[in-house]
């Protein structure tokens, strides 16, 4: 016990006897290290944007979003017009047969607080599968977010989302569209087109693209 007290006292005397210049140097070093860490984080975040190639279909940024009224796996009807005042992220995907698309949705749901920080208030996903099949898939995957059935393809074609997948014009690809509070499209990225047919993006990359897109002015 005495040895420990002696050691603590010795450290205290050593610290107390530290020269002011040394203390200033240590403090400055900590500030510089923190600044470098912040720059590294910013660089990592910004470099995540644009790593996955995408097209920008029509309607695109600056255009009014076409109406959406579709049944959901929650037993309700989703009406895009009722979302005025919110920023809605619409995720068109290939549906039941595309497991990477569902993995994408699962990861988005797990990290949705980060999407809120990026400016997204609501997320809905749209496929051309029938509602009964989607209800079973949502249950199997343990999802809570609403999945919309566009079995007639009317909405998918209005957004030209069927042009960016591997299944021709019969299914959607892998498209994200952010609709602003005023009903106009603020950002769009169609990742599922040829030749890459990207069907999954890591959440950091998707968030980086969304964040950069939401601050950009429509062309």
Secondary structure, DSSP 4 states (H G I P E B T S, - for coil): -HHHHHHHHHHHHHHHT--HHHHHHHHHHHHHHHHHHHHHHHHHHHHTTT-S--B--SS-TTSBPPP-EEEBTTSSEEEGGGGTTS-EEEEEE--TT-HHHHHHHHHHHHTHHHHHHTT--EEEEEESS-HHHHHHHHHHHT--S-EEE-TT-HHHHHTTGGGSSSSTTSS--EEEEEE-TTSBEEEEEE-S-TTT------HHHHHHHHHHHHHSPP-
